[in-house]
């Protein structure tokens, strides 16, 4: 059990006996700072202006008077006070699951739910999901504004380069590929991410300028990694417009042939929304890509409105599950249910699965248990320059 003596708890429960039971349980688990509230209005006042340190964790009964638990879920998220929540209620497990889903929709950091009758073991298990808040960002970098001409000049000057984030096979811990992230190494402002340049390209309908720069430079780097005997499979995010261009198939083959890179080492990622199309010519293009040997991944899966029938007709090789269903799935039952469903869909269609946004060891372990194929995220590595990858790989291989 983690040390919870430094945390400030709020126990909001209408029944005095059960309120005291929860306070006693927390005390036995090591809590030393506990506030209590008999109704929803008092609970909200405690969170708005606590006597002493801010409330770290609020244990909330759904049946509070005045302002019930559902209202408090909404109010806590509006306050943005950083309070985590545990919900308890005398109701069926299916209703508690729906409460979790509601909390997720509102954006509440919910540690879990506890059905009644209350038990110390269940409370301890839910408290184990708590992680300290990230350190506050003291100063945010203000991005300069760039015109389309500025971005174009940077592309012509080869100031744009691919950064790489490793993709790990969960079953073995082996590096199985690298996803490309576009970065602008600006001579004055340093390394800039997409927020600095994507809008200018999209507003002028020339995202293909960036796509082709990333294809060319990534395939070039793939050849370098191959020559060094390192993992070299590359995944690139492309726009549907780029892939839909009449010359795309020919040009990408020219690029891979020039660098001596097999098509099987390249996977093109398209957002889920882009593959939800009835356009037969676009589907034919995707099919031709797969027949040529390239991989095709459905990116950000779960954010669109696709169904099994729609996905089954798309010749994709990998399903990339959006980070909103991955981060925290090990401790949030509603996320875990969606994530498990996504992985089951990939298996039923005989496709690989990749979880994006793995931020903690707990989520890594959870994904292993669910049988996910690959994982990416800051728990593994942040996107890095190509020159840093060999040293990172050597460090990683010390553990796997």
C-alpha positions as CSV (number, residue, x, y, z in Angstrom):
1,X,0.0,0.0,0.0
2,X,1.4,3.4,-0.9
3,X,1.9,6.1,1.7
4,X,-1.3,8.3,1.8
5,X,-0.4,10.2,5.0
6,X,0.4,13.4,2.9
7,X,-3.0,13.3,1.1
8,X,-6.0,15.3,2.1
9,X,-9.2,13.3,1.9
10,X,-12.8,14.4,1.8
11,X,-15.5,11.8,2.8
12,X,-18.9,13.0,1.5
13,X,-21.6,10.6,2.7
14,X,-25.1,11.3,4.0
15,X,-25.2,8.4,6.4
16,X,-23.3,9.2,9.6
17,X,-22.4,5.6,10.4
18,X,-21.1,4.8,6.9
19,X,-19.3,8.2,6.8
20,X,-17.5,7.2,10.0
21,X,-16.8,3.8,8.7
22,X,-15.0,5.3,5.7
23,X,-13.0,7.7,7.9
24,X,-11.9,4.7,10.1
25,X,-10.9,2.7,7.0
26,X,-8.8,5.6,5.7
27,X,-7.2,6.0,9.1
28,X,-6.2,2.3,9.2
29,X,-4.7,2.6,5.7
30,X,-2.5,5.5,6.9
31,X,-4.5,8.7,6.1
32,X,-3.9,11.5,8.6
33,X,-5.9,14.4,7.0
34,X,-9.5,13.7,6.5
35,X,-12.4,16.2,6.1
36,X,-16.1,15.1,6.2
37,X,-19.3,16.4,4.6
38,X,-22.9,15.1,5.3
39,X,-24.3,16.6,2.0
40,X,-23.4,17.7,-1.4
41,X,-23.4,21.5,-0.7
42,X,-21.0,21.1,2.2
43,X,-18.8,18.8,0.0
44,X,-18.7,21.4,-2.8
45,X,-17.7,24.1,-0.3
46,X,-14.9,21.9,1.1
47,X,-13.5,21.4,-2.4
48,X,-14.0,25.1,-3.5
49,X,-12.3,26.5,-0.3
50,X,-10.8,23.7,1.8
51,X,-9.8,24.5,5.4
52,X,-6.1,23.7,5.0
53,X,-4.5,22.0,2.0
54,X,-6.6,21.3,-1.2
55,X,-8.6,18.1,-1.4
56,X,-6.5,15.5,-3.1
57,X,-9.2,12.7,-3.1
58,X,-12.9,13.0,-2.5
59,X,-14.9,9.9,-1.7
60,X,-18.5,10.7,-2.8
61,X,-21.7,8.9,-2.1
62,X,-24.1,9.0,-5.1
63,X,-27.1,9.5,-2.7
64,X,-26.0,12.8,-1.1
65,X,-28.7,15.2,-0.3
66,X,-28.9,18.8,-1.6
67,X,-26.4,18.1,-4.4
68,X,-26.1,14.5,-5.3
69,X,-23.1,12.6,-6.5
70,X,-23.8,13.1,-10.2
71,X,-24.0,16.8,-9.7
72,X,-20.7,16.8,-7.8
73,X,-19.0,15.0,-10.6
74,X,-20.0,17.8,-12.9
75,X,-19.1,20.6,-10.4
76,X,-15.7,19.2,-9.6
77,X,-14.7,19.2,-13.2
78,X,-15.9,22.8,-13.6
79,X,-13.8,23.8,-10.6
80,X,-10.7,22.2,-12.1
81,X,-9.2,22.0,-8.6
82,X,-7.2,18.8,-9.3
83,X,-9.3,16.7,-7.0
84,X,-9.4,13.0,-7.8
85,X,-12.7,11.1,-7.0
86,X,-13.9,7.8,-5.7
87,X,-17.6,7.1,-6.1
88,X,-19.6,4.8,-3.9
89,X,-23.2,3.8,-4.2
90,X,-25.9,1.3,-3.3
91,X,-26.7,0.3,-6.9
92,X,-26.1,-2.3,-9.5
93,X,-22.7,-2.7,-11.0
94,X,-24.0,-1.7,-14.4
95,X,-25.1,1.7,-13.0
96,X,-21.7,2.2,-11.4
97,X,-20.2,1.5,-14.8
98,X,-22.4,4.2,-16.3
99,X,-21.2,6.5,-13.6
100,X,-17.6,5.9,-14.6
101,X,-18.5,6.6,-18.2
102,X,-20.2,9.9,-17.2
103,X,-17.1,10.9,-15.2
104,X,-14.9,10.1,-18.2
105,X,-17.2,12.2,-20.4
106,X,-17.0,15.2,-18.0
107,X,-13.2,14.8,-17.7
108,X,-13.1,13.9,-14.0
109,X,-10.1,12.0,-12.8
110,X,-12.0,9.1,-11.3
111,X,-9.9,6.6,-9.4
112,X,-12.7,4.1,-9.3
113,X,-16.1,3.1,-7.9
114,X,-16.9,1.1,-4.7
115,X,-20.2,-0.8,-4.4
116,X,-21.8,-1.2,-1.1
117,X,-21.3,-2.7,1.4
118,X,-18.0,-0.9,1.8
119,X,-14.9,-3.0,2.3
120,X,-11.4,-1.9,3.3
121,X,-9.8,-4.2,0.7
122,X,-11.8,-2.6,-2.1
123,X,-11.0,0.9,-0.9
124,X,-7.3,0.0,-0.7
125,X,-7.4,-1.4,-4.3
126,X,-8.9,1.8,-5.7
127,X,-6.5,4.0,-3.8
128,X,-3.6,2.2,-5.4
129,X,-4.7,3.8,-8.7
130,X,-3.6,7.3,-7.4
131,X,-0.6,8.8,-9.0
132,X,0.9,12.2,-7.9
133,X,0.0,15.1,-10.2
134,X,2.5,16.2,-12.8
135,X,4.7,19.1,-11.8
136,X,3.1,22.4,-13.1
137,X,4.5,24.0,-16.2
138,X,5.9,27.2,-15.0
139,X,6.3,28.9,-18.3
140,X,4.7,27.9,-21.6
141,X,6.6,28.5,-24.8
142,X,4.8,31.0,-27.0
143,X,4.9,29.7,-30.6
144,X,5.7,32.2,-33.3
145,X,3.2,32.5,-36.2
146,X,4.5,31.3,-39.6
147,X,3.1,32.1,-43.0
148,X,2.7,29.5,-45.7
149,X,5.7,31.1,-47.4
150,X,7.8,30.7,-44.3
151,X,7.0,27.0,-44.0
152,X,7.6,26.5,-47.7
153,X,11.1,28.1,-47.4
154,X,11.8,25.8,-44.4
155,X,10.8,22.7,-46.4
156,X,13.0,23.8,-49.4
157,X,15.9,24.3,-47.0
158,X,15.5,20.8,-45.6
159,X,14.9,22.2,-42.2
160,X,12.1,19.6,-41.6
161,X,13.2,16.2,-40.4
162,X,11.6,13.1,-39.0
163,X,11.7,12.3,-35.3
164,X,11.1,8.7,-34.3
165,X,9.1,7.1,-31.5
166,X,9.8,3.3,-31.0
167,X,6.9,0.8,-31.3
168,X,7.4,-2.1,-28.9
169,X,6.1,-5.7,-29.2
170,X,4.4,-6.2,-25.8
171,X,4.9,-10.0,-25.7
172,X,8.7,-9.8,-26.2
173,X,9.7,-6.2,-25.4
174,X,11.5,-6.0,-28.8
175,X,11.5,-2.8,-30.9
176,X,9.4,-3.6,-34.0
177,X,9.3,-0.2,-35.7
178,X,9.4,3.5,-35.5
179,X,6.6,6.1,-36.0
180,X,7.6,9.3,-37.7
181,X,6.8,12.7,-36.2
182,X,7.5,15.8,-38.2
183,X,9.7,18.4,-36.6
184,X,11.0,21.8,-37.9
185,X,14.5,22.5,-36.9
186,X,14.2,26.3,-37.2
187,X,17.4,28.2,-37.3
188,X,16.1,30.9,-35.0
189,X,13.4,29.2,-32.8
190,X,14.9,25.7,-32.4
191,X,12.9,22.5,-32.8
192,X,9.2,23.1,-33.5
193,X,6.3,20.6,-33.5
194,X,3.3,20.5,-35.8
195,X,1.4,23.2,-33.9
196,X,3.8,25.7,-35.4
197,X,3.3,24.8,-39.1
198,X,0.4,22.4,-39.8
199,X,-2.3,25.2,-39.9
200,X,-0.4,27.1,-42.6
201,X,-0.2,24.0,-44.8
202,X,-3.7,22.9,-44.3
203,X,-5.2,26.3,-44.9
204,X,-3.5,26.4,-48.3
205,X,-4.3,22.7,-49.0
206,X,-0.7,21.7,-49.4
207,X,-0.1,19.2,-46.6
208,X,1.3,17.0,-49.3
209,X,4.5,19.2,-49.2
210,X,5.1,18.0,-45.7
211,X,4.0,14.4,-46.4
212,X,6.5,14.0,-49.2
213,X,9.3,15.6,-47.2
214,X,8.7,13.1,-44.4
215,X,8.4,10.1,-46.8
216,X,11.7,11.0,-48.6
217,X,13.6,11.7,-45.4
218,X,12.1,8.7,-43.5
219,X,12.9,6.2,-46.2
220,X,16.4,7.7,-46.4
221,X,16.8,7.1,-42.7
222,X,15.3,3.6,-43.0
223,X,18.2,2.7,-45.3
224,X,20.7,4.0,-42.8
225,X,19.2,1.9,-40.0
226,X,19.1,-1.2,-42.3
227,X,22.8,-0.7,-43.0
228,X,23.5,-0.6,-39.3
229,X,21.5,-3.8,-38.6
230,X,18.9,-2.0,-36.5
231,X,15.1,-2.2,-36.4
232,X,14.0,0.0,-39.4
233,X,10.3,-0.5,-40.1
234,X,8.8,3.0,-40.5
235,X,5.2,4.2,-39.9
236,X,4.2,7.5,-41.4
237,X,1.0,9.6,-40.9
238,X,-0.3,10.7,-44.3
239,X,-3.3,12.7,-45.3
240,X,-6.0,11.1,-47.5
241,X,-5.3,13.8,-50.1
242,X,-1.7,12.7,-50.4
243,X,-2.5,9.1,-50.8
244,X,-5.3,10.0,-53.2
245,X,-3.1,11.8,-55.6
246,X,-3.0,10.1,-59.0
247,X,0.8,9.8,-58.9
248,X,1.2,8.6,-55.3
249,X,1.6,4.9,-56.0
250,X,4.3,5.5,-58.7
251,X,6.1,8.2,-56.7
252,X,6.3,6.1,-53.5
253,X,7.7,3.2,-55.4
254,X,10.3,5.3,-57.0
255,X,11.3,6.6,-53.6
256,X,11.6,3.1,-52.0
257,X,13.4,1.7,-55.1
258,X,15.9,4.5,-55.0
259,X,16.9,3.8,-51.4
260,X,16.7,0.0,-51.7
261,X,14.0,-0.2,-49.1
262,X,11.4,-3.0,-49.3
263,X,7.7,-1.9,-49.2
264,X,7.1,-4.2,-46.2
265,X,9.2,-1.8,-44.1
266,X,6.8,1.1,-44.7
267,X,3.3,1.5,-43.1
268,X,1.1,4.4,-44.0
269,X,-1.2,5.6,-41.2
270,X,-4.6,7.2,-42.0
271,X,-7.0,8.5,-39.4
272,X,-10.2,6.5,-38.9
273,X,-12.3,9.2,-40.4
274,X,-10.4,9.0,-43.7
275,X,-11.2,5.3,-44.3
276,X,-14.9,5.8,-43.6
277,X,-15.6,6.3,-47.3
278,X,-17.7,4.7,-50.0
279,X,-15.5,6.0,-52.7
280,X,-14.5,2.8,-54.6
281,X,-11.4,4.5,-56.3
282,X,-10.0,5.4,-52.9
283,X,-10.6,1.9,-51.6
284,X,-8.9,0.5,-54.7
285,X,-5.9,2.7,-54.0
286,X,-5.6,1.3,-50.5
287,X,-5.9,-2.2,-51.8
288,X,-3.2,-1.6,-54.4
289,X,-0.9,-0.2,-51.7
290,X,-1.4,-3.4,-49.7
291,X,-0.9,-5.6,-52.8
292,X,2.4,-3.8,-53.4
293,X,3.5,-4.8,-49.9
294,X,3.1,-1.6,-47.9
295,X,1.4,-1.7,-44.5
296,X,-1.7,0.3,-43.8
297,X,-2.8,1.4,-40.3
298,X,-6.1,2.9,-39.2
299,X,-4.9,5.6,-36.8
300,X,-6.8,7.2,-33.9
301,X,-9.3,4.3,-33.8
302,X,-12.2,4.9,-31.6
303,X,-12.6,8.6,-32.4
304,X,-14.7,8.0,-35.5
305,X,-18.0,6.2,-36.2
306,X,-16.8,3.1,-38.0
307,X,-18.3,-0.3,-37.4
308,X,-17.0,-3.8,-38.0
309,X,-18.5,-4.0,-41.5
310,X,-16.9,-0.8,-42.6
311,X,-13.5,-1.7,-41.2
312,X,-13.6,-5.3,-42.6
313,X,-13.6,-4.0,-46.2
314,X,-10.6,-1.7,-45.6
315,X,-7.3,-3.7,-46.3
316,X,-5.5,-2.4,-43.2
317,X,-2.8,-4.4,-41.5
318,X,-2.8,-2.6,-38.1
319,X,-5.4,-1.0,-35.8
320,X,-3.9,1.9,-33.8
321,X,-6.1,2.6,-30.7
322,X,-6.4,6.3,-29.8
323,X,-4.6,7.4,-26.6
324,X,-7.9,8.6,-25.0
325,X,-8.8,4.9,-24.5
326,X,-5.3,3.8,-23.4
327,X,-4.0,6.3,-20.9
328,X,-5.4,5.3,-17.5
329,X,-7.2,2.2,-18.8
330,X,-5.6,0.1,-16.1
331,X,-7.5,1.9,-13.4
332,X,-10.7,3.1,-15.2
333,X,-13.2,0.3,-15.9
334,X,-15.0,2.3,-18.6
335,X,-11.8,2.8,-20.6
336,X,-10.7,-0.8,-20.0
337,X,-14.0,-2.0,-21.5
338,X,-13.6,0.1,-24.7
339,X,-10.0,-0.8,-25.0
340,X,-10.7,-4.5,-24.7
341,X,-13.4,-4.2,-27.3
342,X,-11.0,-2.5,-29.7
343,X,-8.4,-5.2,-29.2
344,X,-11.0,-7.9,-29.7
345,X,-12.1,-6.3,-33.0
346,X,-8.5,-6.3,-34.2
347,X,-8.1,-10.0,-33.3
348,X,-11.5,-10.9,-35.0
349,X,-10.3,-9.3,-38.2
350,X,-6.8,-11.0,-37.9
351,X,-5.0,-7.6,-37.7
352,X,-2.2,-6.3,-35.4
353,X,-3.1,-3.8,-32.7
354,X,-1.1,-0.9,-31.4
355,X,-2.0,1.1,-28.2
356,X,-0.9,4.7,-28.5
357,X,-0.3,6.9,-25.4
358,X,1.1,4.3,-22.9
359,X,2.2,6.6,-20.1
360,X,2.7,4.3,-17.1
361,X,4.0,0.8,-16.2
362,X,0.5,-0.1,-15.0
363,X,-1.0,0.6,-18.5
364,X,1.9,-1.4,-20.1
365,X,1.2,-4.4,-17.8
366,X,-2.5,-4.1,-18.4
367,X,-2.1,-4.1,-22.2
368,X,0.1,-7.2,-22.0
369,X,-2.7,-9.0,-20.1
370,X,-5.2,-8.0,-22.8
371,X,-3.0,-9.4,-25.6
372,X,-2.3,-6.1,-27.4
373,X,0.4,-6.5,-30.1
374,X,2.3,-3.2,-29.9
375,X,2.7,-0.2,-27.6
376,X,3.9,3.3,-28.0
377,X,4.1,6.2,-25.5
378,X,6.2,8.3,-23.2
379,X,6.6,5.3,-20.8
380,X,8.7,3.8,-23.5
381,X,10.2,6.9,-25.2
382,X,9.4,10.3,-26.5
383,X,9.9,11.0,-30.2
384,X,13.7,11.5,-30.8
385,X,16.2,12.5,-33.4
386,X,17.4,9.7,-35.6
387,X,20.9,10.2,-34.2
388,X,19.7,9.4,-30.7
389,X,18.0,6.2,-31.6
390,X,21.1,3.8,-31.5
391,X,22.0,4.9,-28.0
392,X,18.4,4.6,-26.8
393,X,18.2,1.1,-28.4
394,X,21.3,0.0,-26.6
395,X,19.9,1.1,-23.3
396,X,16.5,-0.5,-24.0
397,X,18.1,-3.9,-24.9
398,X,19.7,-4.0,-21.5
399,X,16.3,-4.7,-20.1
400,X,14.8,-6.9,-22.9
